[in-house]
Amino acid sequence: MQERPTDGANKASPMGGRRASVDLSAYPDLVVIYLGFHVNSLRGVLGLLRLGRGLTRIAQDFPDGLLAHERVIYGLRHIGMRQYWRDLESLERFTRSEPHKTWWRDFLAKDGGAGFWHETYRRQGGMEAVYVNMPQPIGFGTFAAARTPTGPFVSARDRLAAG
């Protein structure tokens, strides 16, 4: 194993400040998901605060299968995260457990002045997305035809298979 240089220019980067890549061969079923929460009105701030508690819990106590969780700021009223999951089964198990299950059910019942979206990418192939109450198209929605997530298109797994 080659040692990293000890000069000051490279200390800021964990990869030595040089061009680097990664070996993903240990993660054949890797799933990457981008998520966003957009505050559409003052009520949306309260929704964001409620969501923040759940996100803090996720970041402190990784659910089984979550490899990495990163926060992303898209704008003043638009925050998000990027997550890397070992496999789709781990992600699905998490979405069906607390706190996600209750948060998602409550959000769909009453958005509280906010929009939400996610886009999922599988290393094995397939991409899918859901957008709820977004003020303008984002991501895939900026170029792909809209489709209502109902019937055989309702679950992320089904959308991944179709996409």
DSSP file (Angstrom, degrees, kcal/mol; ACC not computed):
  #  RESIDUE AA STRUCTURE BP1 BP2  ACC     N-H-->O    O-->H-N    N-H-->O    O-->H-N    TCO  KAPPA ALPHA  PHI   PSI    X-CA   Y-CA   Z-CA
    1    1 A M              0   0    0      0, 0.0     2,-0.3     0, 0.0     0, 0.0   0.000 360.0 360.0 360.0 131.5    0.0    0.0    0.0
    2    2 A Q        -     0   0    0      1,-0.1     2,-0.2     0, 0.0     0, 0.0  -0.615 360.0-126.4 -82.3 135.6    1.4    3.4   -1.0
    3    3 A E        -     0   0    0     -2,-0.3     3,-0.1     1,-0.1    -1,-0.1  -0.510  24.1-112.5 -79.8 149.0    1.6    6.0    1.7
    4    4 A R        -     0   0    0     -2,-0.2    -1,-0.1     1,-0.1    12,-0.1  -0.515  39.4 -98.7 -75.4 148.0    0.0    9.4    1.2
    5    5 A P        -     0   0    0      0, 0.0    -1,-0.1     0, 0.0    11,-0.0  -0.284  23.3-143.4 -62.0 153.3    2.4   12.3    0.9
    6    6 A T        +     0   0    0     -3,-0.1     5,-0.1     3,-0.0     2,-0.1   0.334  57.7 121.7-103.2   6.8    2.8   14.4    4.1
    7    7 A D  S >  S-     0   0    0      1,-0.1     3,-1.4     3,-0.0     4,-0.4  -0.398  73.5-115.2 -70.9 152.1    3.1   17.8    2.5
    8    8 A G  G >  S+     0   0    0      1,-0.3     3,-0.9     2,-0.2     4,-0.4   0.730 106.7  70.3 -60.1 -27.5    0.5   20.3    3.6
    9    9 A A  G 3  S+     0   0    0      1,-0.2    -1,-0.3     2,-0.1     3,-0.2   0.786 104.2  40.8 -64.4 -27.1   -1.2   20.7    0.2
   10   10 A N  G X  S+     0   0    0     -3,-1.4     3,-0.6     1,-0.2     6,-0.3   0.464  89.7  87.7-102.6  -1.7   -2.7   17.2    0.4
   11   11 A K  T <  S+     0   0    0     -3,-0.9    -1,-0.2    -4,-0.4    -2,-0.1   0.772  79.7  63.1 -70.5 -25.8   -3.8   17.1    4.1
   12   12 A A  T 3  S+     0   0    0     -4,-0.4    -1,-0.2    -3,-0.2    -2,-0.1   0.789  96.4  64.2 -71.4 -27.1   -7.2   18.6    3.5
   13   13 A S  S X  S-     0   0    0     -3,-0.6     3,-1.9    -4,-0.1     5,-0.1  -0.837  71.4-146.1-104.0 131.2   -8.4   15.7    1.3
   14   14 A P  T 3  S+     0   0    0      0, 0.0    -1,-0.1     0, 0.0    -2,-0.0   0.707 104.3  54.0 -65.3 -16.8   -8.9   12.2    2.6
   15   15 A M  T >  S-     0   0    0      3,-0.1     3,-0.9     5,-0.0    -4,-0.1   0.134 125.4-100.9-102.6  19.5   -7.8   11.0   -0.8
   16   16 A G  T <   -     0   0    0     -3,-1.9     3,-0.1    -6,-0.3    -5,-0.1   0.550  55.8 -83.0  80.3   6.9   -4.6   13.0   -0.8
   17   17 A G  T 3  S+     0   0    0      1,-0.3    -1,-0.2    -7,-0.1     2,-0.2   0.630 101.0 112.7  72.3  11.7   -5.8   15.8   -3.0
   18   18 A R  S <  S-     0   0    0     -3,-0.9    -1,-0.3    -8,-0.1     2,-0.2  -0.636  83.1 -74.8-109.7 169.3   -5.1   13.8   -6.1
   19   19 A R        +     0   0    0     -2,-0.2     2,-0.3    -3,-0.1    -1,-0.1  -0.456  64.8 169.0 -60.2 132.2   -7.2   12.3   -8.8
   20   20 A A        -     0   0    0     -2,-0.2     2,-0.2    -3,-0.0    -5,-0.0  -0.932  21.3-169.7-144.3 164.4   -8.8    9.2   -7.2
   21   21 A S        -     0   0    0     -2,-0.3     2,-0.3     2,-0.0     0, 0.0  -0.779  20.1-119.8-140.7-173.7  -11.5    6.6   -7.9
   22   22 A V        -     0   0    0     -2,-0.2     2,-0.7     0, 0.0    -2,-0.0  -0.946  12.5-126.3-135.1 155.8  -13.2    3.8   -5.9
   23   23 A D        +     0   0    0     -2,-0.3     3,-0.4     1,-0.1    -2,-0.0  -0.900  26.4 175.5-101.8 106.6  -13.6    0.1   -6.2
   24   24 A L    >   +     0   0    0     -2,-0.7     3,-2.4     1,-0.2     6,-0.2   0.275  47.8 109.4 -94.0  10.3  -17.3   -0.7   -6.1
   25   25 A S  T 3  S+     0   0    0      1,-0.3    -1,-0.2     2,-0.1    -2,-0.0   0.765  73.4  59.3 -61.6 -24.6  -16.9   -4.4   -6.7
   26   26 A A  T 3  S+     0   0    0     -3,-0.4    -1,-0.3     1,-0.2     3,-0.1   0.521 103.9  55.5 -78.5  -4.5  -17.9   -5.2   -3.1
   27   27 A Y    X   +     0   0    0     -3,-2.4     3,-1.5     1,-0.1    -1,-0.2  -0.523  57.1 153.6-127.0  63.5  -21.3   -3.5   -3.7
   28   28 A P  T 3  S+     0   0    0      0, 0.0    -1,-0.1     0, 0.0    -2,-0.1   0.747  80.1  44.5 -66.4 -22.1  -22.9   -5.2   -6.8
   29   29 A D  T 3  S+     0   0    0     57,-0.3    59,-0.3    -3,-0.1    56,-0.1   0.136  82.8 155.6-107.1  18.9  -26.4   -4.3   -5.6
   30   30 A L    <   -     0   0    0     -3,-1.5    93,-2.8    -6,-0.2     2,-0.4  -0.108  23.2-165.1 -52.0 139.0  -25.6   -0.6   -4.7
   31   31 A V  E     -AB  85 122A   0     54,-2.2    54,-3.2    91,-0.2     2,-0.5  -0.998   3.0-163.4-127.9 131.1  -28.5    1.8   -4.7
   32   32 A V  E     -AB  84 121A   0     89,-2.9    89,-3.0    -2,-0.4     2,-0.4  -0.958   8.8-173.2-114.9 132.4  -28.1    5.6   -4.7
   33   33 A I  E     -AB  83 120A   0     50,-2.5    50,-2.7    -2,-0.5     2,-0.4  -0.991  11.2-161.1-130.4 130.4  -31.0    7.8   -3.8
   34   34 A Y  E     -AB  82 119A   0     85,-2.8    85,-2.5    -2,-0.4     2,-0.3  -0.902  16.6-174.1-103.6 136.4  -31.3   11.6   -3.9
   35   35 A L  E     -AB  81 118A   0     46,-2.7    46,-2.0    -2,-0.4     2,-0.3  -0.961   4.5-170.5-131.7 149.3  -34.0   13.2   -1.9
   36   36 A G  E     -AB  80 117A   0     81,-2.5    81,-2.0    -2,-0.3     2,-0.4  -0.995  12.9-161.5-142.5 149.2  -35.2   16.7   -1.6
   37   37 A F  E     -AB  79 116A   0     42,-3.1    42,-2.2    -2,-0.3     2,-0.5  -0.993  13.8-164.8-129.9 120.3  -37.6   18.8    0.6
   38   38 A H  E     -AB  78 115A   0     77,-2.7    77,-3.0    -2,-0.4     2,-0.7  -0.931  16.2-138.2-113.5 123.9  -38.9   22.1   -0.7
   39   39 A V  E     + B   0 114A   0     38,-3.2    75,-0.2    -2,-0.5    74,-0.1  -0.709  25.1 174.4 -79.9 113.9  -40.5   24.7    1.6
   40   40 A N        +     0   0    0     73,-2.3     2,-0.3    -2,-0.7    74,-0.2   0.658  64.0   0.6 -95.7 -19.4  -43.5   26.1   -0.4
   41   41 A S  S >> S-     0   0    0     72,-1.5     3,-1.0    71,-0.2     4,-0.6  -0.924  87.3 -83.7-155.6 176.2  -45.0   28.2    2.3
   42   42 A L  H >> S+     0   0    0     -2,-0.3     3,-1.3     1,-0.3     4,-0.7   0.856 125.3  59.9 -58.7 -35.3  -44.5   29.3    5.9
   43   43 A R  H >> S+     0   0    0      1,-0.3     4,-1.4     2,-0.2     3,-0.6   0.820  93.9  66.8 -60.9 -29.4  -46.2   26.1    7.1
   44   44 A G  H <> S+     0   0    0     -3,-1.0     4,-2.3    69,-0.5    -1,-0.3   0.762  88.0  65.6 -63.8 -25.8  -43.6   24.2    5.2
   45   45 A V  H <X S+     0   0    0     -3,-1.3     4,-2.1    -4,-0.6    -1,-0.2   0.909 101.2  49.5 -62.5 -41.6  -41.0   25.4    7.7
   46   46 A L  H <X S+     0   0    0     -4,-0.7     4,-2.3    -3,-0.6    -1,-0.2   0.904 110.2  50.7 -64.0 -40.8  -42.7   23.4   10.5
   47   47 A G  H  X S+     0   0    0     -4,-1.4     4,-2.5    65,-0.5    -2,-0.2   0.892 108.8  51.9 -62.2 -39.4  -42.7   20.4    8.2
   48   48 A L  H  X S+     0   0    0     -4,-2.3     4,-2.5     2,-0.2    -2,-0.2   0.898 108.0  51.3 -63.9 -40.9  -39.0   20.8    7.6
   49   49 A L  H  X S+     0   0    0     -4,-2.1     4,-1.2     2,-0.2    -2,-0.2   0.908 110.7  48.5 -63.5 -41.6  -38.4   21.0   11.4
   50   50 A R  H  X S+     0   0    0     -4,-2.3     4,-1.1     1,-0.2     3,-0.4   0.929 113.0  47.7 -63.1 -44.1  -40.3   17.7   11.9
   51   51 A L  H  X S+     0   0    0     -4,-2.5     4,-2.4     1,-0.2     3,-0.3   0.879 103.0  64.3 -63.0 -38.1  -38.4   16.1    9.1
   52   52 A G  H  X S+     0   0    0     -4,-2.5     4,-2.3     1,-0.2    -1,-0.2   0.851  97.2  55.3 -56.2 -37.7  -35.1   17.4   10.6
   53   53 A R  H  X S+     0   0    0     -4,-1.2     4,-1.8    -3,-0.4    -1,-0.2   0.925 109.9  45.9 -62.6 -43.8  -35.6   15.3   13.7
   54   54 A G  H  X S+     0   0    0     -4,-1.1     4,-2.1    -3,-0.3    -2,-0.2   0.885 111.9  51.2 -65.9 -39.3  -35.9   12.1   11.7
   55   55 A L  H  X S+     0   0    0     -4,-2.4     4,-2.5     2,-0.2    -1,-0.2   0.885 107.7  52.7 -66.7 -37.9  -33.0   13.0    9.5
   56   56 A T  H  X S+     0   0    0     -4,-2.3     4,-1.7    -5,-0.2    -1,-0.2   0.910 108.7  50.9 -62.1 -41.3  -30.8   13.6   12.5
   57   57 A R  H  X S+     0   0    0     -4,-1.8     4,-2.4     2,-0.2    -2,-0.2   0.907 110.5  48.7 -62.4 -42.6  -31.8   10.2   13.9
   58   58 A I  H  < S+     0   0    0     -4,-2.1    -2,-0.2     1,-0.2    -1,-0.2   0.926 111.2  49.8 -62.7 -45.2  -30.8    8.6   10.5
   59   59 A A  H  < S+     0   0    0     -4,-2.5     3,-0.3     1,-0.2    -1,-0.2   0.794 116.8  41.6 -66.7 -28.3  -27.5   10.3   10.4
   60   60 A Q  H  < S+     0   0    0     -4,-1.7     2,-0.4     1,-0.2    -1,-0.2   0.827 125.6  30.2 -87.4 -34.3  -26.6    9.3   14.0
   61   61 A D  S  < S-     0   0    0     -4,-2.4    -1,-0.2    -5,-0.2    -2,-0.1  -0.742  84.0-147.7-130.5  82.0  -27.9    5.7   13.9
   62   62 A F        -     0   0    0     -2,-0.4     3,-0.1    -3,-0.3    -3,-0.1  -0.218  17.6-124.5 -53.9 128.3  -27.5    4.3   10.4
   63   63 A P    >   -     0   0    0      0, 0.0     3,-2.1     0, 0.0     2,-0.1  -0.346  45.5 -77.0 -65.0 157.1  -30.3    1.8    9.6
   64   64 A D  T 3  S+     0   0    0      1,-0.3    30,-0.1    26,-0.1     3,-0.1  -0.368 121.5  21.4 -57.4 127.2  -29.0   -1.6    8.4
   65   65 A G  T 3  S+     0   0    0      1,-0.3    21,-3.1    -3,-0.1     2,-0.6   0.172  87.2 123.4  99.1 -17.0  -27.9   -1.4    4.8
   66   66 A L  E <   +C   85   0A   0     -3,-2.1    -1,-0.3    19,-0.2    19,-0.2  -0.694  32.7 177.9 -79.8 119.9  -27.3    2.4    4.8
   67   67 A L  E     +     0   0A   0     17,-3.2     2,-0.3    -2,-0.6    18,-0.2   0.824  63.9   0.0 -91.5 -36.6  -23.6    2.9    3.7
   68   68 A A  E     -C   84   0A   0     16,-1.3    16,-2.2     2,-0.0     2,-0.4  -0.990  53.3-164.2-156.1 148.0  -23.5    6.7    3.7
   69   69 A H  E     +C   83   0A   0     -2,-0.3     2,-0.4    14,-0.2    14,-0.2  -0.981  14.7 179.3-138.1 119.9  -25.8    9.7    4.3
   70   70 A E  E     -C   82   0A   0     12,-2.7    12,-2.5    -2,-0.4     2,-0.3  -0.967  22.3-132.5-126.3 138.8  -24.9   13.1    3.1
   71   71 A R  E     -C   81   0A   0     -2,-0.4     2,-0.4    10,-0.2    10,-0.3  -0.665  22.2-166.6 -88.0 145.9  -26.8   16.4    3.4
   72   72 A V  E     -C   80   0A   0      8,-2.7     8,-2.8    -2,-0.3     2,-0.6  -0.992  13.0-151.2-134.0 138.2  -27.3   18.6    0.4
   73   73 A I  E     +C   79   0A   0     -2,-0.4     6,-0.2     6,-0.2     3,-0.1  -0.950  16.6 173.2-111.3 116.5  -28.4   22.2    0.1
   74   74 A Y  E     -     0   0A   0      4,-2.2     2,-0.3    -2,-0.6     5,-0.2   0.699  66.4 -36.9 -92.3 -22.8  -30.1   23.0   -3.2
   75   75 A G  E >  S-C   78   0A   0      3,-1.8     3,-1.1     1,-0.1    -1,-0.3  -0.967  75.6 -68.5 178.6-179.4  -31.3   26.5   -2.3
   76   76 A L  T 3  S+     0   0    0     -2,-0.3     3,-0.1     1,-0.3    -1,-0.1   0.835 134.2  26.4 -61.1 -34.0  -32.6   28.6    0.6
   77   77 A R  T 3  S+     0   0    0      1,-0.1   -38,-3.2    -3,-0.0     2,-0.4   0.173 114.7  73.6-112.5  16.3  -35.9   26.8    0.7
   78   78 A H  E <   +AC  38  75A   0     -3,-1.1    -4,-2.2   -40,-0.2    -3,-1.8  -0.911  52.7 164.0-141.0 107.3  -34.7   23.5   -0.7
   79   79 A I  E     +AC  37  73A   0    -42,-2.2   -42,-3.1    -2,-0.4     2,-0.3  -0.734   7.9 154.6-116.2 167.4  -32.7   20.9    1.2
   80   80 A G  E     -AC  36  72A   0     -8,-2.8    -8,-2.7   -44,-0.3     2,-0.3  -0.917  25.6-125.8-166.2-166.2  -31.9   17.3    0.6
   81   81 A M  E     -AC  35  71A   0    -46,-2.0   -46,-2.7   -10,-0.3     2,-0.4  -0.981   8.0-140.1-154.7 161.4  -29.7   14.3    1.0
   82   82 A R  E     -AC  34  70A   0    -12,-2.5   -12,-2.7    -2,-0.3     2,-0.4  -0.998  24.1-171.8-125.5 131.4  -27.9   11.7   -0.9
   83   83 A Q  E     -AC  33  69A   0    -50,-2.7   -50,-2.5    -2,-0.4     2,-0.5  -0.954  15.4-152.9-127.5 146.0  -27.9    8.2    0.5
   84   84 A Y  E     -AC  32  68A   0    -16,-2.2   -17,-3.2    -2,-0.4   -16,-1.3  -0.980  17.7-167.5-116.7 123.0  -26.0    5.0   -0.6
   85   85 A W  E     -AC  31  66A   0    -54,-3.2   -54,-2.2    -2,-0.5   -19,-0.2  -0.877  28.0-131.4-114.1 143.3  -27.7    1.7    0.3
   86   86 A R  S    S-     0   0    0    -21,-3.1   -57,-0.3    -2,-0.4     2,-0.3   0.865  87.2 -18.1 -57.0 -39.3  -26.1   -1.8    0.1
   87   87 A D     >  -     0   0    0    -22,-0.2     4,-1.6   -57,-0.1     3,-0.2  -0.976  67.5 -99.4-162.9 166.5  -29.1   -3.1   -1.8
   88   88 A L  H  > S+     0   0    0     -2,-0.3     4,-2.9   -59,-0.3     5,-0.2   0.851 117.1  60.4 -63.7 -35.8  -32.7   -2.3   -2.7
   89   89 A E  H  > S+     0   0    0      1,-0.2     4,-2.5     2,-0.2    -1,-0.2   0.900 104.4  49.1 -61.1 -41.3  -34.0   -4.7    0.0
   90   90 A S  H  > S+     0   0    0     -3,-0.2     4,-2.1     2,-0.2    -1,-0.2   0.916 112.4  48.1 -64.0 -43.0  -32.3   -2.7    2.7
   91   91 A L  H  X S+     0   0    0     -4,-1.6     4,-2.3     2,-0.2    -2,-0.2   0.927 112.8  48.1 -63.4 -44.7  -33.8    0.6    1.4
   92   92 A E  H  X S+     0   0    0     -4,-2.9     4,-1.3     2,-0.2    -2,-0.2   0.903 109.3  53.0 -63.9 -40.7  -37.3   -0.9    1.2
   93   93 A R  H  < S+     0   0    0     -4,-2.5     3,-0.3    -5,-0.2    -1,-0.2   0.916 110.5  48.4 -59.6 -42.9  -37.0   -2.3    4.7
   94   94 A F  H >< S+     0   0    0     -4,-2.1     3,-1.7     1,-0.2     7,-0.4   0.919 107.8  53.6 -63.3 -44.0  -36.1    1.1    6.0
   95   95 A T  H 3< S+     0   0    0     -4,-2.3    -1,-0.2     1,-0.3    -2,-0.2   0.744 109.0  50.3 -66.9 -20.6  -39.0    2.8    4.1
   96   96 A R  T 3< S+     0   0    0     -4,-1.3    -1,-0.3    -3,-0.3     2,-0.2   0.379 106.3  69.1 -95.4   3.8  -41.4    0.4    5.7
   97   97 A S  S <> S-     0   0    0     -3,-1.7     4,-3.1    -4,-0.2     5,-0.1  -0.633  90.0 -47.7-114.3 173.5  -40.1    1.0    9.2
   98   98 A E  T  4 S+     0   0    0      1,-0.3    -2,-0.1     2,-0.2    -1,-0.0  -0.604 112.8  18.4 -81.0 145.7  -40.2    4.0   11.7
   99   99 A P  T  > S+     0   0    0      0, 0.0     4,-2.3     0, 0.0    -1,-0.3  -1.000 127.3  49.1 -89.2  -7.5  -39.6    6.9   11.4
  100  100 A H  H  > S+     0   0    0     -6,-0.3     4,-3.0     1,-0.2     5,-0.3   0.911 106.0  55.5 -60.2 -46.6  -39.9    6.8    7.6
  101  101 A K  H  X S+     0   0    0     -4,-3.1     4,-2.1    -7,-0.4    -1,-0.2   0.915 113.6  39.7 -55.6 -48.6  -43.2    5.0    7.4
  102  102 A T  H  > S+     0   0    0      2,-0.2     4,-2.7     1,-0.2     5,-0.3   0.910 115.0  52.0 -69.9 -42.3  -45.1    7.4    9.6
  103  103 A W  H  X S+     0   0    0     -4,-2.3     4,-2.6     1,-0.2    -2,-0.2   0.938 112.3  45.7 -60.3 -46.2  -43.4   10.5    8.2
  104  104 A W  H  X S+     0   0    0     -4,-3.0     4,-2.4    -5,-0.2     5,-0.2   0.921 113.4  48.8 -64.9 -44.1  -44.3    9.5    4.6
  105  105 A R  H  X S+     0   0    0     -4,-2.1     4,-1.8    -5,-0.3    -1,-0.2   0.933 114.8  45.5 -60.4 -46.7  -47.9    8.6    5.4
  106  106 A D  H  X S+     0   0    0     -4,-2.7     4,-2.1     1,-0.2    -2,-0.2   0.887 111.8  52.0 -65.4 -39.2  -48.4   11.9    7.3
  107  107 A F  H  < S+     0   0    0     -4,-2.6    -1,-0.2    -5,-0.3    -2,-0.2   0.923 110.1  47.8 -64.3 -43.9  -46.8   13.9    4.5
  108  108 A L  H  < S+     0   0    0     -4,-2.4     3,-0.3     1,-0.2    -1,-0.2   0.846 112.9  49.5 -65.8 -32.8  -49.0   12.4    1.8
  109  109 A A  H  < S+     0   0    0     -4,-1.8     2,-0.3     1,-0.3    -1,-0.2   0.856 134.3   4.8 -73.2 -34.9  -52.1   13.0    3.9
  110  110 A K     <  -     0   0    0     -4,-2.1    -1,-0.3    -5,-0.1    -2,-0.1  -0.790  63.1-162.0-155.5 102.5  -51.2   16.6    4.6
  111  111 A D        -     0   0    0     -2,-0.3     3,-0.4    -3,-0.3    -4,-0.1   0.693  24.3-144.2 -67.2 -19.5  -48.1   18.2    2.9
  112  112 A G        -     0   0    0      1,-0.2   -65,-0.5   -65,-0.1   -71,-0.2   0.816  67.3 -52.1  62.9  30.8  -48.0   21.1    5.3
  113  113 A G  S    S+     0   0    0      1,-0.3   -73,-2.3   -70,-0.1   -72,-1.5   0.794 113.5 107.7  79.8  27.4  -46.8   23.6    2.7
  114  114 A A  E     -B   39   0A   0     -3,-0.4     2,-0.3   -75,-0.2    -1,-0.3  -0.924  55.1-141.9-136.9 160.4  -43.9   21.6    1.4
  115  115 A G  E     -B   38   0A   0    -77,-3.0   -77,-2.7    -2,-0.3     2,-0.3  -0.861  16.7-167.6-116.4 156.3  -42.8   19.5   -1.6
  116  116 A F  E     +BD  37 132A   0     16,-2.7    16,-3.5    -2,-0.3     2,-0.3  -0.989   9.1 168.8-143.3 149.1  -40.8   16.3   -1.6
  117  117 A W  E     -BD  36 131A   0    -81,-2.0   -81,-2.5    -2,-0.3     2,-0.3  -0.988   9.3-170.8-152.8 157.8  -39.0   14.3   -4.3
  118  118 A H  E     -BD  35 130A   0     12,-2.2    12,-2.1    -2,-0.3     2,-0.4  -0.986   6.8-161.8-148.0 151.4  -36.6   11.4   -4.7
  119  119 A E  E     -BD  34 129A   0    -85,-2.5   -85,-2.8    -2,-0.3     2,-0.4  -1.000  13.5-159.6-130.4 132.0  -34.7    9.9   -7.5
  120  120 A T  E     -BD  33 128A   0      8,-2.8     8,-1.9    -2,-0.4     2,-0.4  -0.917   6.5-171.2-118.6 137.8  -33.3    6.4   -7.2
  121  121 A Y  E     -BD  32 127A   0    -89,-3.0   -89,-2.9    -2,-0.4     2,-0.4  -0.995   7.8-156.5-129.7 127.2  -30.5    4.8   -9.2
  122  122 A R  E >   -B   31   0A   0      4,-2.2     3,-1.2    -2,-0.4   -91,-0.2  -0.865  17.1-143.4-104.9 136.5  -29.5    1.1   -9.1
  123  123 A R  T 3  S+     0   0    0    -93,-2.8    -1,-0.1    -2,-0.4     3,-0.1   0.858 105.9  56.6 -61.9 -34.4  -26.1   -0.1  -10.1
  124  124 A Q  T 3  S-     0   0    0    -94,-0.4    -1,-0.3     1,-0.3     2,-0.1   0.588 127.9 -85.3 -72.7 -10.2  -27.8   -3.2  -11.5
  125  125 A G  S <  S+     0   0    0     -3,-1.2    -1,-0.3     1,-0.3    -2,-0.1  -0.227  80.9  88.2 118.4 151.5  -29.8   -0.9  -13.7
  126  126 A G        -     0   0    0     37,-0.2    -4,-2.2    -3,-0.1     2,-0.3   0.174  40.4-151.2 101.1 142.1  -33.0    1.1  -13.5
  127  127 A M  E     +D  121   0A   0     32,-0.3     2,-0.3    33,-0.3    -6,-0.2  -0.980  16.7 173.2-140.2 148.8  -33.9    4.6  -12.3
  128  128 A E  E     -D  120   0A   0     -8,-1.9    -8,-2.8    -2,-0.3     2,-0.3  -0.971   7.1-168.3-152.9 166.2  -37.1    5.9  -10.9
  129  129 A A  E     -D  119   0A   0     -2,-0.3     2,-0.3   -10,-0.2   -10,-0.2  -0.994  10.8-161.0-156.0 156.4  -38.5    9.0   -9.3
  130  130 A V  E     -D  118   0A   0    -12,-2.1   -12,-2.2    -2,-0.3     2,-0.4  -0.992   8.8-169.8-139.0 138.5  -41.4   10.5   -7.3
  131  131 A Y  E     -D  117   0A   0     -2,-0.3     2,-0.5   -14,-0.2   -14,-0.2  -0.998   2.7-173.5-131.0 128.2  -42.3   14.2   -7.0
  132  132 A V  E     -D  116   0A   0    -16,-3.5   -16,-2.7    -2,-0.4    -2,-0.0  -0.976  68.5 -23.3-127.8 118.3  -45.0   15.5   -4.6
  133  133 A N  S    S+     0   0    0     -2,-0.5    -1,-0.1   -18,-0.2   -16,-0.1   0.807  80.3 165.7  56.2  36.2  -46.1   19.1   -4.5
  134  134 A M        -     0   0    0    -18,-0.2    -1,-0.2     1,-0.1    -3,-0.0  -0.673  38.2-138.6 -82.2 137.9  -43.0   20.5   -6.1
  135  135 A P  S    S+     0   0    0      0, 0.0    -1,-0.1     0, 0.0    -2,-0.1   0.749  84.2   5.6 -70.5 -22.9  -43.4   24.1   -7.4
  136  136 A Q  S    S-     0   0    0     -3,-0.0     6,-0.1     0, 0.0     5,-0.1  -0.980  95.2 -78.9-153.1 158.0  -41.5   23.4  -10.6
  137  137 A P        -     0   0    0      0, 0.0     2,-0.3     0, 0.0     5,-0.1  -0.224  47.0-177.9 -60.0 148.4  -40.0   20.3  -12.3
  138  138 A I    >   -     0   0    0     -4,-0.0     3,-1.8     0, 0.0     5,-0.1  -0.966  47.6 -14.2-141.9 155.8  -36.7   19.1  -11.0
  139  139 A G  G >  S+     0   0    0     -2,-0.3     3,-2.2     1,-0.3     4,-0.3  -0.206 134.5   2.2  56.1-133.1  -34.3   16.3  -12.1
  140  140 A F  G >> S+     0   0    0      1,-0.3     4,-3.0     2,-0.2     3,-2.0   0.824 126.4  70.1 -54.1 -32.3  -35.9   13.7  -14.4
  141  141 A G  G <4 S+     0   0    0     -3,-1.8    -1,-0.3     1,-0.3    -2,-0.2   0.638  85.6  67.3 -64.2 -14.1  -39.1   15.9  -14.3
  142  142 A T  G <4 S+     0   0    0     -3,-2.2    -1,-0.3    -4,-0.1    -2,-0.2   0.648 123.1   8.3 -80.3 -14.2  -37.3   18.6  -16.3
  143  143 A F  T <4 S+     0   0    0     -3,-2.0     2,-0.2    -4,-0.3    -2,-0.2   0.572 109.8  81.5-138.3 -20.6  -37.1   16.4  -19.5
  144  144 A A  S  < S-     0   0    0     -4,-3.0     2,-0.1     1,-0.1    -1,-0.1  -0.642  83.1 -99.2 -96.2 151.2  -39.1   13.2  -19.1
  145  145 A A        -     0   0    0     -2,-0.2     2,-0.1     1,-0.1    -1,-0.1  -0.385  42.5-112.6 -64.4 139.1  -42.9   12.8  -19.5
  146  146 A A        -     0   0    0     -5,-0.1     2,-0.3    -2,-0.1    -1,-0.1  -0.415  33.9-173.5 -71.6 148.5  -44.9   12.8  -16.3
  147  147 A R        -     0   0    0     -2,-0.1     0, 0.0     6,-0.0     0, 0.0  -0.983  27.3-117.1-145.4 133.4  -46.6    9.6  -15.2
  148  148 A T        -     0   0    0     -2,-0.3     2,-2.2     1,-0.1     5,-0.1  -0.545  26.3-127.9 -72.1 127.6  -49.0    9.1  -12.3
  149  149 A P        +     0   0    0      0, 0.0     2,-0.3     0, 0.0    -1,-0.1  -0.471  65.6 119.2 -79.2  75.9  -47.5    6.6   -9.8
  150  150 A T    >   +     0   0    0     -2,-2.2     3,-2.1     5,-0.0     5,-0.1  -0.841  60.3   2.3-130.6 168.5  -50.5    4.3   -9.6
  151  151 A G  G >  S-     0   0    0      1,-0.3     3,-1.7    -2,-0.3     4,-0.3  -0.270 134.5  -3.6  57.3-132.7  -51.2    0.6  -10.3
  152  152 A P  G 3  S+     0   0    0      0, 0.0    -1,-0.3     0, 0.0     3,-0.1   0.486 137.0  58.4 -72.3   0.9  -48.1   -1.3  -11.4
  153  153 A F  G <  S+     0   0    0     -3,-2.1    -2,-0.2    -5,-0.1     6,-0.1   0.190  79.3  94.4-109.8  13.4  -46.2    2.0  -11.3
  154  154 A V  S <  S+     0   0    0     -3,-1.7     2,-0.3    -5,-0.1    -1,-0.1   0.826  73.3  61.2 -81.1 -32.8  -46.9    2.7   -7.6
  155  155 A S  S  > S-     0   0    0     -4,-0.3     4,-2.5     1,-0.1     5,-0.2  -0.654  79.6-125.4 -99.7 153.4  -43.8    1.3   -5.9
  156  156 A A  H  > S+     0   0    0     -2,-0.3     4,-2.8     1,-0.2     5,-0.2   0.899 112.9  55.6 -57.7 -41.3  -40.2    2.2   -6.3
  157  157 A R  H  > S+     0   0    0      1,-0.2     4,-1.9     2,-0.2    -1,-0.2   0.918 109.6  45.8 -59.6 -44.0  -39.3   -1.4   -7.1
  158  158 A D  H  > S+     0   0    0      2,-0.2     4,-2.0     1,-0.2    -1,-0.2   0.906 112.9  49.6 -66.7 -40.9  -41.9   -1.4   -9.9
  159  159 A R  H  X S+     0   0    0     -4,-2.5     4,-2.0     1,-0.2   -32,-0.3   0.886 109.2  52.9 -65.9 -37.2  -40.8    1.9  -11.3
  160  160 A L  H  < S+     0   0    0     -4,-2.8   -33,-0.3     1,-0.2    -1,-0.2   0.906 109.9  48.0 -61.8 -41.3  -37.1    0.7  -11.3
  161  161 A A  H  < S+     0   0    0     -4,-1.9    -1,-0.2     1,-0.2    -2,-0.2   0.856 115.3  45.3 -67.3 -35.3  -38.1   -2.4  -13.3
  162  162 A A  H  <        0   0    0     -4,-2.0    -1,-0.2     1,-0.2    -2,-0.2   0.779 360.0 360.0 -78.1 -27.0  -40.1   -0.2  -15.8
  163  163 A G     <        0   0    0     -4,-2.0   -37,-0.2    -5,-0.2    -1,-0.2   0.460 360.0 360.0 -85.7 360.0  -37.4    2.4  -16.1
